Amino acid sequence: IYTNTGAILLALNPFKKLDHLYTREMMELYWREDGGSGSSSGGGEEGRETKEKLPPHAYAVAENAYSSMIRSLEERDAHRLESASKGKLSPCNQSILVSGESGAGKTVTTKIVMRYLSILSQRNSDGNMGANEHDGPSVEMQVLQSNPVLESFGNARTIRNDNSSRFGKFIEMSFQARKDDACGQRGSLLGAKIDFYLLEKVRLVSVNPGERNYHIFYELLSPHGMRVSDKQRYKLTSSFGKGRTKLTVHDFNMTSISGTFDRRDGVDDSETYGELRTAMNTVGFSFDEQDGIFSVVSALLHASNLKFVNNGNDECLVYDQDGTSAAVSSLLGVSEDSLKMALTTIILEARGERLLKQLSTSQAEKALEATVKAAYGSLFAYLVTRINKSIEVQGEFGCETGGMDQGGDDVATVGVLDIFGFESFETNSFEQLCINYCNEALQQQFNRFVFKAEQAEYEYEGIEWSNIEFPDNQEALDLIEAKRLGIFAVLDEQCRLPRRTDQTFAKSVYDTCESNSYFEASRMQRSKGRFAIIHYAGSVTYDSDSFILKNKDELPKSASDLLASSTIPFVSELARILGGNDSCRPAPSGDGGCAPLKRNSSTLTRITVSGQFASQLKGLRARIETTEPHYIRCLKPNDRLVANHFDESLIAHQLNCAGVLPAMK
């Protein structure tokens, strides 16, 4: 359900299918020639007047971004003809920023926009959406089919949303910028690149009641998805692969701990498993790659069932009576003894010597959790890197083959941002602070674009207008990101110093930040290690418990060595990603986001989670600044996730939090 307020599209999630809004015929309304899709007439008054008569739609936003890109390229050509001596103009890259609370429909809206741009590219190229001249899948199809892969491994059911993205992503779609020639037509899709941000790894070891772990675990265990023979291969049947009775989501701690097993939206995990396999084949994952991926996922399922017992000397052993450790070690390609040793001991290095120390039961449980989170994080990083390899710009347009980069003359881009929505729960931890910090930063960018740019234009043209006050949240951002005095800086310092705890971190935050007007910590909150931040969307209370552990994100060296020793090439590749040696590790500028932290033996030089995320966010904001932005604000009509029920106060709250009400004024 769409409407516009100025240049902002409001998209209300109807919580039901409205297929008539997304037919081919509806799409054609927005790309007809007088609308300006790749046509030089698109910039004329007649084209704009016709388009203004069309109803608001996500298609309209996508069309506007695409047309603006084409129009800027044509203006560049005209500029060169008129004044070639003045040098070249870079293409005007575009960005479409999709935002909103969890459950508001951001992921679906992103897919609608990407599908429109992909089909528009095929239309202008007179191509076939399914295949190219080499009888393989077209780049448009591969780009679209990356979505089911990322959703299976990066989305989960939460309290607010049955298909919640537990990571942020920026999909940069690259189009041919050169005028039509032997290489193709201007506006043809050449490829894409995906960057991801802040995968929620804690979900792998802790799932709240009413929520699920990542979809992939339920898809592998679904009754009508994977064949029995394949389940035996991945030890997902009785006797861990020897029997034919299928194991279910009730048999693994990872999928049963929350007591929630299905999705409220009626989506069948067996069906999404089939869609995943089709998508992986389309994108180009080989049989061996898929085999390695599902082996690791199955190993993590079994690993969640591992137990530890104390041997009476404050040391622990792996308690295994059903062959769980044998299943994990077999799937990972390591020996069972090596697995047990890695989880129950730690290697200490002192004066050039390596000492082996036994872990307590609680320490071993933490080591297992760290191993599971790190392995899945590197798996997700691998998936994104592999997808990018398939959909990257190829041939003379690719950066590695002598073509211009994405800011050059050969390629123009439309970036689509699908970022996690603002979160406020009964208990908010480190993950919520990072997510809300991201939303705080993007909200500032939205304010500056919508308000400051508009007011500057009014003043320049001498138009009388009433000054509209809008909140400037720079002080709230400083509270989080400022050097030395920000919460992240305090947290990083605590992580570097010896013998620091969440309690010492909380005290340091109170001492450092209490003068900031956006910071609150009552006596009661201080007694519980909590503090509050007054965000643009409201005050959120954070619990400092586990902040230091989550920010360090450390993997025991014994566990890292274990994965590196695997006889399975795919698993040892994940170990290389964990070590930070993979080529997809983000640059210091933050332009990227496709790999986990680079690990370093020194606590003083190790990059923290907050440090890397702040760097990535800085890079993302810088990229958006170089584009012409287009905004889609997604809204949720109610918290019950049901159709035909509209909670006016909830909708008004979202409009206010998103800065839409001041924009309407």
C-alpha positions in Angstrom: 0.0 0.0 0.0 1.9 3.0 -1.3 1.7 6.8 -0.9 4.1 9.7 -1.4 5.1 12.6 0.8 7.3 14.8 -1.3 10.2 12.7 -2.7 9.7 10.0 0.0 7.7 6.8 -0.8 5.8 5.4 2.1 5.2 1.6 1.8 2.8 0.1 4.2 3.1 -3.7 4.6 -0.4 -5.2 4.0 0.6 -8.6 5.5 -1.1 -10.3 2.6 -0.4 -10.9 -1.1 -1.5 -8.2 -3.5 -0.3 -9.8 -6.7 -2.2 -7.4 -8.9 0.2 -4.7 -7.9 3.2 -6.5 -9.3 2.2 -7.8 -12.7 4.1 -7.3 -15.9 1.3 -5.0 -17.0 1.7 -2.8 -13.9 5.4 -2.7 -14.4 5.0 -1.5 -18.0 3.0 1.5 -16.8 6.2 2.9 -15.3 8.6 2.2 -18.0 6.7 3.3 -21.1 8.7 5.6 -23.4 7.1 8.9 -22.4 8.0 8.0 -18.8 11.6 8.2 -19.6 13.0 4.7 -19.1 16.3 5.0 -21.0 14.7 7.5 -23.4 16.1 10.9 -24.0 12.6 12.3 -23.9 12.3 11.1 -20.2 13.7 14.4 -19.0 11.0 16.5 -20.7 8.1 18.2 -19.1 5.6 15.9 -20.9 7.3 12.8 -19.6 7.4 14.1 -16.0 3.7 15.2 -16.2 2.7 11.7 -17.4 4.6 10.0 -14.7 3.2 12.2 -12.0 -0.3 10.8 -12.9 0.8 7.2 -12.1 0.0 6.0 -8.6 2.8 5.8 -6.0 4.8 2.5 -6.2 8.2 1.0 -5.5 8.4 0.7 -9.3 8.2 4.5 -9.6 11.2 4.9 -7.3 13.2 2.3 -9.2 12.2 3.9 -12.5 13.1 7.4 -11.2 16.6 6.2 -10.1 17.2 4.4 -13.4 16.0 7.4 -15.5 18.0 9.8 -13.5 21.1 7.7 -14.1 20.4 7.6 -17.9 19.6 11.3 -18.0 22.8 12.3 -16.2 24.8 10.2 -18.7 23.1 11.9 -21.6 23.8 15.3 -20.0 27.4 14.3 -19.7 27.6 13.5 -23.4 26.1 16.8 -24.3 28.6 18.6 -22.0 31.5 16.9 -23.7 30.2 18.0 -27.1 29.8 21.5 -26.0 33.0 21.9 -24.0 35.3 18.9 -24.5 38.2 20.9 -23.1 36.6 21.1 -19.6 37.2 17.4 -18.9 34.9 14.5 -18.3 32.0 14.2 -16.0 31.4 11.1 -13.9 28.1 9.4 -14.2 25.6 10.3 -11.5 25.3 7.2 -9.5 22.0 6.5 -7.7 21.0 4.9 -4.4 17.7 3.7 -3.1 17.6 3.6 0.7 14.9 1.2 2.1 14.4 1.6 5.8 11.8 0.8 8.5 11.2 -1.2 11.6 11.6 -5.0 11.6 8.5 -6.5 9.9 7.8 -3.4 7.8 8.6 -5.1 4.6 12.2 -3.9 3.8 13.4 -7.2 2.3 10.4 -7.7 0.1 10.6 -4.1 -1.1 14.3 -4.5 -1.9 13.5 -7.5 -4.0 10.7 -5.7 -5.8 13.1 -2.8 -6.7 15.9 -5.2 -7.8 13.4 -7.2 -10.0 12.2 -4.0 -11.7 15.7 -2.8 -12.4 16.7 -6.3 -13.7 13.7 -6.6 -16.0 14.2 -3.0 -17.2 17.8 -3.9 -18.1 16.6 -6.9 -20.1 14.0 -4.8 -21.9 16.5 -2.2 -23.0 18.8 -5.0 -24.1 16.1 -6.9 -25.9 17.3 -9.9 -23.9 15.8 -12.9 -22.3 15.5 -12.8 -18.5 16.4 -16.5 -18.1 19.5 -17.1 -20.2 22.2 -15.4 -22.2 23.9 -16.2 -25.5 26.0 -18.9 -23.8 22.9 -20.8 -22.6 23.7 -20.0 -19.0 21.7 -17.9 -16.6 21.7 -14.2 -17.4 23.4 -11.8 -15.1 20.0 -10.4 -14.2 18.8 -13.8 -13.2 21.9 -14.5 -11.1 21.6 -11.1 -9.3 18.0 -11.8 -8.4 18.7 -15.4 -7.4 21.3 -14.2 -4.9 18.4 -13.2 -2.6 17.1 -16.7 -1.7 20.7 -17.7 -0.8 21.2 -14.8 1.5 17.8 -15.2 3.0 18.3 -18.8 3.9 21.6 -18.1 5.7 21.0 -14.6 7.0 17.3 -14.4 7.8 15.3 -15.7 10.8 11.9 -15.6 12.5 11.9 -13.0 15.2 9.1 -11.7 17.5 8.3 -9.0 15.0 9.0 -10.6 11.7 8.9 -14.1 10.2 11.6 -13.4 7.6 13.8 -10.8 9.4 17.2 -10.0 7.9 19.7 -10.4 10.6 22.4 -8.5 8.7 22.5 -5.3 6.6 23.3 -5.3 2.9 24.1 -2.9 0.2 23.6 -4.2 -3.4 25.4 -2.1 -6.0 24.0 -2.9 -9.4 26.3 -1.8 -12.2 25.0 -0.6 -15.6 26.7 0.1 -18.9 27.4 3.9 -19.0 28.8 4.1 -22.5 26.5 4.9 -25.4 25.3 1.9 -27.3 28.1 0.1 -29.1 29.2 -3.4 -30.0 29.5 -4.2 -26.2 25.8 -3.6 -25.6 23.3 -0.8 -24.9 23.5 2.0 -22.4 21.6 1.0 -19.2 22.3 -2.8 -19.6 23.0 -4.5 -16.3 26.6 -5.6 -16.3 26.8 -7.1 -12.8 26.5 -6.4 -9.1 28.4 -6.4 -5.9 27.0 -7.2 -2.4 28.4 -5.8 0.9 27.1 -7.0 4.2 27.2 -5.6 7.6 27.0 -7.0 11.2 25.7 -10.6 10.9 23.9 -11.4 14.1 26.0 -14.4 15.2 24.8 -14.5 18.8 21.5 -16.0 17.4 23.5 -19.2 16.7 23.9 -19.9 20.5 21.0 -18.0 22.0 17.5 -17.8 20.6 14.7 -16.0 22.4 11.3 -17.7 23.0 9.0 -17.2 20.0 12.0 -16.9 17.6 14.0 -19.2 15.4 17.6 -19.7 14.4 18.6 -19.0 10.8 16.2 -20.5 8.2 18.9 -22.8 6.7 18.9 -25.1 9.7 15.1 -25.7 9.5 15.3 -26.1 5.7 17.9 -28.9 6.0 15.7 -30.7 8.6 12.4 -30.1 6.8 10.5 -33.4 6.1 10.1 -32.9 2.4 13.2 -31.0 1.4 16.4 -32.9 1.3 16.4 -36.5 0.0 17.0 -39.2 2.6 20.2 -40.3 0.9 21.5 -36.7 1.2 20.4 -36.5 4.8 22.4 -39.7 5.5 25.4 -38.1 3.8 25.2 -35.1 6.2 24.4 -37.4 9.2 20.9 -36.0 9.6 19.2 -39.4 10.0 19.1 -41.9 12.9 22.4 -43.5 14.0 23.8 -40.3 12.5 23.6 -41.4 8.9 23.4 -45.1 9.1 19.6 -45.3 9.6 16.8 -43.9 7.4 14.7 -42.2 10.0 15.0 -38.5 9.5 16.1 -36.3 12.3 13.9 -33.2 13.0 14.2 -29.8 14.4 13.3 -31.3 17.8 16.6 -33.3 17.8 19.0 -30.4 17.9 19.6 -27.8 20.6 20.2 -25.1 18.0 16.7 -25.5 16.5 14.7 -26.4 19.6 16.0 -24.2 22.4 13.4 -21.5 21.8 10.4 -24.0 21.5 9.5 -22.3 18.2 9.7 -24.4 15.0 7.6 -23.0 12.2 6.8 -19.6 10.6 3.6 -17.7 11.2 3.5 -16.5 7.5 2.7 -20.0 6.3 6.0 -20.4 4.4 7.1 -24.0 4.2 10.7 -24.8 4.9 10.7 -27.7 2.5 9.7 -25.3 -0.3 12.3 -22.7 0.5 14.9 -25.5 0.6 14.0 -26.3 -3.0 14.2 -22.6 -3.9 17.6 -22.4 -2.2 19.0 -25.3 -4.3 17.7 -23.8 -7.5 19.2 -20.4 -6.6 22.5 -21.9 -5.7 22.6 -23.7 -9.1 21.7 -20.5 -10.9 24.3 -18.4 -9.1 26.9 -21.0 -10.0 27.7 -22.9 -6.8 29.3 -26.2 -7.8 28.3 -29.6 -6.4 31.5 -29.6 -4.3 30.8 -26.1 -2.9 27.3 -27.0 -2.0 28.4 -30.2 -0.4 31.0 -28.3 1.7 28.4 -25.7 2.7 25.8 -28.3 3.9 28.5 -30.3 5.6 29.4 -27.3 7.7 25.8 -26.4 8.5 25.1 -30.0 9.6 28.3 -30.1 11.7 27.1 -27.0 13.5 23.7 -28.6 14.2 25.4 -31.6 15.8 27.9 -29.3 17.6 25.0 -27.6 19.4 24.3 -31.0 21.1 27.8 -31.4 22.6 27.9 -31.5 26.4 30.8 -31.2 28.8 31.3 -32.7 32.3 33.8 -32.0 35.1 36.3 -34.8 35.7 36.6 -33.8 39.4 39.7 -31.7 39.0 38.1 -28.5 37.8 38.8 -29.8 34.3 36.2 -30.9 31.7 35.7 -33.7 29.2 33.4 -34.0 26.3 30.4 -36.0 27.4 29.4 -38.1 24.4 27.3 -41.3 24.5 25.6 -41.1 21.1 28.4 -40.4 18.7 27.8 -36.6 18.4 31.5 -35.7 18.5 32.2 -38.3 15.9 29.6 -36.8 13.6 30.9 -33.3 14.1 34.5 -34.3 13.4 33.6 -36.4 10.3 31.6 -33.5 8.8 34.4 -31.1 9.5 37.2 -33.4 8.3 39.1 -33.5 11.5 39.9 -36.3 14.0 37.6 -36.8 16.9 40.5 -36.5 19.4 41.6 -33.2 17.8 38.0 -31.9 18.2 37.8 -32.8 21.8 41.2 -31.3 22.5 40.3 -28.1 20.8 37.2 -27.6 22.8 38.6 -28.5 26.2 42.0 -26.9 26.2 43.6 -23.6 25.4 47.0 -22.9 24.0 49.0 -20.2 25.9 52.1 -18.6 24.4 54.8 -17.2 26.8 58.4 -16.4 26.0 58.3 -18.4 22.8 56.8 -21.5 24.4 53.3 -22.9 23.9 51.6 -24.3 27.0 48.4 -26.4 27.1 45.9 -25.5 29.7 42.7 -27.5 30.6 39.5 -25.5 30.5 36.7 -25.7 33.0 33.2 -26.8 32.0 31.9 -23.2 31.6 35.0 -22.2 29.7 34.6 -25.1 27.3 31.0 -24.2 26.7 32.1 -20.6 25.8 34.8 -22.1 23.5 32.2 -24.2 21.7 29.9 -21.1 21.3 32.8 -19.1 20.0 33.7 -21.8 17.5 30.1 -22.2 16.3 29.7 -18.4 15.8 33.1 -18.0 14.1 32.5 -20.9 11.7 29.1 -19.7 10.7 30.4 -16.1 10.3 33.1 -17.3 8.0 30.6 -19.4 6.1 28.4 -16.4 5.5 31.4 -14.4 4.4 32.3 -17.1 2.0 28.8 -17.2 0.5 28.8 -13.4 -0.1 32.2 -13.6 -1.7 31.2 -16.5 -3.9 28.0 -14.8 -5.0 30.0 -11.6 -5.8 32.4 -13.6 -7.9 29.5 -14.9 -10.0 27.7 -11.6 -10.5 30.7 -9.2 -10.7 31.2 -7.0 -13.7 33.0 -9.0 -16.3 35.1 -8.4 -19.4 36.4 -5.0 -20.4 34.0 -3.3 -17.9 35.6 -5.2 -14.9 38.1 -3.5 -12.7 40.5 -6.4 -13.0 40.5 -6.5 -16.8 41.4 -2.9 -17.6 38.0 -1.3 -17.5 37.1 1.8 -15.5 36.0 1.5 -11.9 32.5 2.2 -10.9 33.1 5.9 -10.7 34.5 6.0 -14.2 33.0 6.4 -17.7 32.2 2.8 -18.4 29.9 1.9 -15.5 27.1 3.7 -13.6 25.5 2.3 -10.5 22.2 2.1 -8.7 22.8 0.9 -5.1 20.0 -0.6 -3.0 20.4 -0.5 0.8 18.4 -2.9 2.9 19.5 -2.2 6.4 18.3 -3.5 9.8 15.5 -1.4 11.4 15.6 0.4 14.7 15.3 -2.1 17.6 14.1 -1.7 21.2 13.3 -4.8 23.2 12.8 -5.6 26.9 16.5 -6.4 27.0 18.9 -4.6 24.6 22.5 -5.6 24.2 25.6 -4.9 22.1 23.9 -5.9 18.9 21.0 -3.5 19.4 23.5 -0.7 20.1 25.3 -1.3 16.8 22.0 -1.5 14.9 20.6 1.6 16.4 23.8 3.5 15.9 23.6 2.6 12.2 20.0 3.9 12.0 21.0 7.0 13.9 23.7 7.8 11.3 21.5 7.1 8.3 18.7 9.2 9.9 21.1 12.1 10.0 21.9 11.7 6.3 18.2 11.6 5.6 17.6 14.8 7.6 20.4 16.6 5.8 19.2 15.6 2.4 15.4 16.1 2.8 15.5 19.3 5.0 18.8 21.1 4.5 18.9 20.6 0.8 15.3 21.7 0.4 15.7 24.8 2.6 18.9 25.8 0.8 17.1 25.6 -2.5 14.2 27.8 -1.2 16.7 30.4 0.0 18.6 30.3 -3.2 15.5 30.9 -5.3 14.1 33.5 -2.9 11.0 31.6 -2.1 9.2 32.6 1.1 8.8 29.7 3.5 8.3 29.0 7.2 11.3 27.5 9.0 10.7 23.9 9.9 12.6 22.7 12.9 14.0 19.2 12.6 16.1 17.3 15.1 19.9 17.4 14.7 21.1 14.1 16.2 24.8 14.8 16.0 25.2 14.8 19.8 23.6 11.4 19.9 26.1 10.2 17.3 29.0 11.7 19.2 27.8 9.8 22.3 28.4 6.6 20.5 31.2 7.2 18.0 33.3 10.1 19.3 37.0 9.4 19.8 38.0 8.9 23.4 34.6 10.1 24.8 32.2 7.9 22.8 30.8 4.6 24.1 32.6 2.6 21.4 35.9 4.2 22.3 35.4 3.4 26.0 34.4 -0.2 25.1 37.5 -0.6 22.9 39.8 0.7 25.7 38.3 -1.7 28.1 38.9 -4.6 25.7 42.5 -3.7 25.4 43.2 -3.4 29.1 43.8 -6.5 31.3 41.3 -7.9 33.8 38.4 -5.7 32.6 34.8 -6.8 33.0 31.4 -5.6 32.0 31.2 -3.9 35.4 34.3 -1.9 34.8 33.1 -1.0 31.3 29.7 0.2 32.7 31.4 2.3 35.3 33.7 3.9 32.7 30.8 4.7 30.5 29.0 6.4 33.4 32.1 8.5 34.2 32.8 9.4 30.6 29.4 10.0 29.1 27.2 11.3 31.9 27.6 14.9 30.7 26.0 14.1 27.3 22.4 15.2 27.2 21.4 12.2 25.2 22.8 9.8 27.9 20.8 8.6 30.9 21.7 6.3 33.8 19.6 6.4 36.9 20.7 5.0 40.3 18.6 1.9 39.7 20.0 1.5 36.1 23.6 1.8 37.4 23.0 -0.9 40.0 22.2 -3.3 37.2 24.9 -2.2 34.8 22.5 -0.4 32.4 22.4 2.9 30.6 20.0 4.6 28.2 20.5 6.6 25.0 17.9 9.0 23.7 17.8 8.0 20.0 15.9 9.8 17.3 13.3 7.1 17.6 13.1 7.2 21.4 15.0 6.2 24.5 16.5 2.7 24.6 18.0 1.1 27.7 21.0 -1.1 27.1 22.3 -3.9 29.4 26.1 -4.0 29.5 26.2 -7.7 30.1 28.6 -9.5 27.6 29.5 -6.2 25.9 33.3 -6.9 26.2 33.0 -10.5 25.1 30.9 -9.6 22.0 33.1 -6.7 21.1 36.3 -8.9 21.2 34.6 -11.7 19.3 37.6 -13.9 20.0 38.1 -17.4 18.7 40.3 -19.8 20.8 43.5 -20.5 18.8 43.1 -24.2 19.4 39.7 -24.0 17.6 41.2 -22.0 14.8 44.0 -24.5 14.3 41.4 -27.3 14.3 39.5 -25.9 11.3 42.8 -25.1 9.5 43.9 -28.8 9.9 40.8 -30.1 8.1 41.2 -32.6 5.3 38.2 -31.0 3.6 39.4 -28.0 1.4 36.2 -26.1 1.9 36.6 -26.2 5.7 40.3 -25.1 5.6 39.2 -22.3 3.3 36.8 -21.1 6.0 39.8 -21.2 8.4 41.7 -18.9 6.1 38.8 -16.4 6.1 38.8 -16.6 9.9 42.5 -15.7 9.9 41.8 -12.6 7.9 43.9 -13.8 5.0 41.0 -13.9 2.6 41.0 -11.3 -0.2 37.5 -10.1 0.5 38.5 -8.6 3.9 37.2 -5.0 4.0 39.6 -2.2 3.3 40.4 0.2 6.1 38.0 2.7 4.6 35.1 0.5 5.4 34.3 -0.1 1.7 33.2 -3.6 1.9 31.8 -5.8 4.6 32.1 -9.3 3.2 34.4 -10.9 5.8 34.7 -11.3 9.6 37.3 -9.6 11.7 41.0 -9.9 11.0 42.4 -11.8 14.0 45.6 -10.9 15.5 47.5 -12.4 18.4 47.9 -9.1 20.1 45.0 -7.6 22.1 46.4 -4.1 21.4 46.2 -4.4 17.6 43.1 -6.6 17.2 40.2 -5.0 15.4 37.1 -5.0 17.5 33.6 -5.6 16.2 32.5 -2.0 17.0 35.6 -0.7 15.4 35.1 -2.6 12.2 31.4 -1.8 12.1 32.0 1.9 12.6 34.6 1.8 9.8 32.2 0.0 7.5 29.4 2.4 8.3 31.6 5.4 7.6 32.4 3.9 4.2 28.8 3.3 3.5 27.8 6.8 4.3 30.6 8.2 2.1 29.4 6.1 -0.8 25.8 7.3 -0.4 27.0 10.9 -0.3 28.4 10.5 -3.8 25.0 9.3 -5.2 21.6 10.8 -5.8 19.5 9.2 -3.0 15.9 8.0 -3.3 14.0 7.0 -0.1 11.5 4.3 0.7 10.1 4.3 4.2 8.5 1.0 5.0 5.8 1.0 7.7 4.2 -1.8 9.7 0.4 -1.4 10.3 0.3 -3.5 13.5 2.5 -5.6 15.8 0.3 -8.7 15.3 1.5 -9.2 11.7 -2.1 -9.6 10.5 -3.9 -8.1 7.5 -6.7 -5.4 7.6 -5.8 -4.1 11.0 -4.3 -0.6 11.3 -2.9 0.6 14.6 -3.0 4.4 14.1 -0.7 5.2 17.0 1.9 2.7 15.9 1.9 4.1 12.3 2.1 7.7 13.6 5.0 6.7 15.8 6.9 5.2 12.9 6.2 8.2 10.7 7.6 10.5 13.4 10.6 8.3 14.1 11.4 8.2 10.4 11.4 11.9 10.0 8.4 11.8 7.7 6.1 14.1 9.7 8.5 17.0 9.7 9.1 16.3 6.0 5.4 16.6 5.3 5.3 20.0 7.1 
